[in-house]
């Protein structure tokens, strides 16, 4: 049986269970906790703006815009910072600072000082911290598992994320209905504490110093861009992800408003729709490794983008009452697509990137693929204001499906598996 070196230099069989890896289990739990909090806020923050501040659809979409804007502004420098500092301590600090920001909202609400401006400020600062956290986080898995286990590891992390998406909106909707949208953010703060605790318990192997410290800050940022530009498959994946993210976030920025005002859904019903939608991602994550082995690591990339597309149309077709379930089915298709595509594309990126460049290459993806997100949010809010919520959703789902063209009409379509350079992955 083929064996490969682990990050610690020990021999690891590709079929060894990751559940026996203490560090991976802690990362898995931390990923779930770190995702659960924002999923609660995904429901609580728009509801707080709608109910307590009587915000318009466009004003609510600005919450999403400001939350994602830091990816456009700070991703590249964040990649260099993450390569030059202790990444685990950086992530813990980001978790704790975000916790304090979330706790400030119910406190300010209690003092009758809440305003849209304050919500926008909290979202913006949390976004900067999230960028730093995400860039560092994307470099952790290759340090904790062998290269042969990356697809399996990313699939399991995808399950953790989808489980949080499965329960988070339901918790957020239920808490908002029981104790109010502002107090529901206590759950977000608690989840961030759990995330920081698991990160503190992880024992990351010491790595050699990277080359980013031997060049200027500006030159270090350019090295990540150069690597992505020279890798043709990375370029195709980046284009596909960026276009899809633009239209996905355009829909995300208006979906709570659409279900609340157009479909007259209650807080708990909206939470259940998001929960039902996450089921597709959970199932896809559970079987991601098996599907990739059977279908092929190249085929699964373009098939996961192309095949679920027709189900997206159920979202703008949704109606009131039980018709809300149609929106949940469309979200489930989106969630399955996201898990399979992200697992395959992220594993490929982790395999081909030299360890000393991984944070900076990840920052390039965040800069472009996530940098379009605030633009998509503004687009969704503006389109919904001018053309109506349902029309805006039709444009969004058609745009999401069109992103598949970048990978369908690419060399990936003629390949079964993505060729991986024979390069030692771990430092």
N, C-alpha and C positions, 0 to 999 in steps of 0.2 A: 504493500500500500504506500502510495506517495506520501511523504512527510515534508513539512516545511518549518522554517525557523520562526519562532515566536518573537515578540518584541524583547523578551528577556534572554533570548538566545537558547531557550529550551526547545526540545522537539515537540511539535504539536501535530497531531493527525487532523486532516481536514474535517473528519466526521466526529471529532471530539465535541461533546456537548458544551455550549457556551454557558449553560446554567451552572456548570461546575467552576466557572471562572468568577471569583468573588468581585474583581474589579468591574467586569462586564455587568454583573447583576446590579451593582451599585449604580453604574452609569445608566442602566435600563430603568431603574427606579427613579433616578434623578431626572431623566428625560420625561418620564410620565408626570412627575410632580411639576416640573418646569413648564410642561405643556398644559396641564390642567388649569393652572391659575389664569393664564391668558384666555382660555376657553370660557371660563366663568365671566371674565371681563368682556368677552366678545358679546355677551348678552347684556350684562349689567350696565356697561358704559353707554351704549346707545339708548337703552331704556331710561337711564338716569337723565340723559340729555332730552329725550322726548317727553318724559313725564314731569320731571322737576323743573326743567328750563324751557319747555315748549319749543324745542329746536325744530327747524325745518329739515327736510330730507338732505339738502345740500350741507347744512351745518353739521348734521350727523356724519355725513361722508367725510367731512374735514377731520374727524377723529381718526379715521382710517388713514387719511392722507398724512397727517402729522406723525402717526405712529410708524409709518414706513419711510417717511422722508429721510431720516438719518441713514438709511441704507444707501441712498444716493449721495449723501454728503460725506459720510464718514467711513464707508466700507474699506477703501484702499488704505488709508492710514491705520485703520483698526487691524488690518492684516499684518502690517509691519510691527505694530505694538504687540500683537499676540505672539509673533515670532521672537520677540526680544525680552519678554517677561515670563514669569511663572504663570502658565496658562490656568492652572487649577485655582491658584489664589485670585487671579483676575476674575474668573467665573464666580467664585464665592462672593467677592466684593460686589459684583454686578447684581447678584441675587439679593443680597442684603439691602443694597441701595434701592432697588426696585420695590422691595417689600415696604420700606419706609414711605416711598412715594404713594403706593397704593393705600397704606393706612392713613395717609393725610386726607384722602377724599372724604371718608365718613366723618373725620374730625372737623373738617371745614364745613361740611353739610350740617353738622350738629350746631355749629356757630352761625348758621345762616349766611355763610360767606361764599357758597358755591356759585360759580359762574362758568359760562362756556370758556372764557379766557383761562380760568384755572385748570379746567379739564384739558384744554389744549396744551398748557404748559407741562402738566404731569405726563401726558401722552408723549410729548416731544422728548423730555428728559429720559423717560423709560425707554424710548426708542433708541437713543444713543447707547444706553447701557445694554440693550438687547443686541445691538450690532456687535459690540465688543464680546459679549457672551457667545453669540452664535459663531463668530469667526474662530474663537478659541475652541469651542465645542466640536466643530467639524474636524478638528485635528486629533481628537482624543481616541477614537476607535482604533485606528491603525497602531497606536501605542499599546493597546491592551489585548489585541487578538492577532492571530497570524493572518497573513495575506489571503490564505485559502478560506478563511472564515469571514471575510469582509462582507460578502453578499448576504450570508446568513445573519451576521451581526446587524447590518443595516436593515434587514427585513424585520428582525426582532425589535429594533429601535422604532421602526415604523409602526409595529403593533402597539408598542408603548404609547406612541404619539396618538394613534387612532383610538386607543382605549380612553385616553384623556379626552379626546374629542367626543367620544361616545357618551361619557358621563358629565363632562364639564358644562355643556350648554343646558343639560337637564338640571344640574345642580344650580347653575346661574339663574335659570328661569324660575325654579322652585324657590330659591332664596329671595329673589327679587319680589316674588309674590307674597312670601311670608314675612320678611323683615325689611323689605325695601331694597332698591337697586344699590344704594350707597353702601349699606351694611353687607350686601352680598360680596363686596370686594374684600372682606376679611378672609374669605376662602382663598382668594388670589394670594394674599400675603402669607397665609399658612403654607400654601403650596411652594412658594419661593423659599421659605425656611427649610422645608423638607428637601428641596433641591440642593440648597447650600450644604445641608448636613451630609447628604450622600456624597457630594463632591469632596468634602473634607475627609471622608472615610476612605476614598479611593487612594491607592498607592501607585502613582504613575512612575514607571521606570525613568531614571535620569537619562537624558539624552545629551548628545554632544552639542556644543554651541554651533549655531548655524551661521551661514555666510552672510546673512542679512546684517549682522553687526559690523561687518568689515566694509560696508559701502554706505553711502549717504542715505538718508531717509527717503528722498525722492527716487534715487536709483533703485532702492529696495522695492518700492511700489511698482516700478517699471518692470522688474523681473517677472512678477506674476503675470502682467499683461503680455509680455513677450512669449511666455510659455504657452498661454492659451491661444495666442495668435498663430503659433507654429503647429498646433495640434488640430488637424482638420475635424476630427470627430468631436473634440471639445467645443469647437466653434459651432457646429451644427446643434449640439445639445444646448449650448448657451442661447442660440437664437430661438429654438423651440421653447425652452423654458421661459424666456423673456416675454414672447408674444402671449403664451398661455397665461403667465402671471398677470399681465396687463389686464386681460379680459376677466380672469377669475376675480381679481380684486375690484374691478369695476362692479361686478355682481355682488361681491361681499359687502361693498360699501352701501348697498341699497336693499339687501335681502331682508334685514330685520324690519326696515320701514315698509317694504313690500308686503311682508306677511302680517304686520301689525295693522297697516292702514288700508291696504288693498284687499287682503283676504280676511281681515278682522280676527286674526289669531290672538289668543291670550298668551301671557308670558310663559305659562307652563307648556302650552301647545307648541309654541315656537321652539322652546328648549327641546321638546321631544322630536321635532322635525330634525334638528341638528344631530340629536343622538342617533336617530334612525339613519341619517346620512352617513355617520361615521362607521356604521356596520360594514359597508363595502371596503373601507380602508383596513379594518381589523382583519377581515377574511383574506384580503389581498396580502397583508403583511404576514399572516400565519403561513401562507403557502408560497410566499415570494421566492424562497430559495428553490423549492421543488419546481415551481413554474419556470424559473430561469434555467434550471438544469434540463428540463424536458423540452422547452421551446427554444432556448438559446439566449445568451445574454445580449446579442444584437437584435434578434427578432422581438424579444419582449419589450424593447425600448419603443419601437415604432408601433407594435401591435397594441401596447397599453395606451398609446395616445390616440389611435385610430378607432378601435372597436367600441369603446364606451360612448362615443360622441352622440349617436342618435338619442340616447337616454337623457342627455342634457336638456332636450327640448321639453321634457316634462315639467321643468321648473317654471318657465313662462306660461305653460298651459295649466298650472295649478289653479284650483278654485277654493272657495271658502269651505269650512266644515271638514268633512273627511277628504276633500280634495287637496288639503294640505299634504296628505301622504304622497301625492305626486311629486311635490317639491322634495320630499325626503328621498324618494327613489333617484331623482336626478342628482342629489347631493351624494348618494351612495356610489353612483357611477363615477362622479368626479373624485371621490375619496379613493376608490380602488385604482383609478388611473394615476392619481398622485403618488400613492404608495408604491406601486409597481415601477413607475417611471423613475421616481426619485431613488428607489433602492438600487436599480440597475445603473443609473447615470452617476450617482454618488460613489458607488463601489468602483466604477471604472475610473473616476477622477482620483480616488484615493490610491488606486493601484498604479497609475501612470505617473503621478506627481512625485518627485523627490521629497522626502520628509521635510527638508529644510525650506521647501517652497509651498507646502500644502496649505498653510494658513493664508498665504498671499494669493494663491490660486483660488482658494475658497472666497477670499475677499473680492476678487474680480467678478466671480459669479454673483455674489451678494450685491456688488455695486451696480451691475447691469441688470441681472434677472430680478433682483429685489428693488433696484432703483426705479424701475418702471412702475412699481406698485403704487406709489403715491400719485403718479400721473393717471394710472388706471382708476384710482379712487375718485379723483377729481372728475375724470371723464364720466364715470358712472353717475355721480351726483348731478353733474351738469346735464347729462343726457336725460336722466329721470325727471329733472325739473322742466326741461324743454319739451320732451316727447312723451313723458309718462313713464311710470315704473315698469309696466309690462312690456312696452316697446323697448325700453332700455335693456331688459333682461334678454329679449330675443337677440339683440345685437351682441350682447355679452356671450351667450352660448354659441352663437355662430363663430365668434372670434376665437373662443377656446378651442373649438374643433379644428379651426383652420391652422392652428399651431402645429398639428400633426404633419402637415405637408413638409416641414423642414426635415423631419426624420424619415418620412415615407419615401420622399424623393431624394435619397442620399445613399451613400455606399452601404449604410446599415441594412437596407432592404435586401441586398444581395448576399448578406453574411448571416451565418447562424450565430456565431459568437464573436464578440469584439476582441480583436487581437490585443493582447496585453504584452508590453515590453518585458523582457526577462531582466528585471531589475530588482535587486534586494530592496525591500520596501521599508523595513524598520531601521532606525538609526542604531 
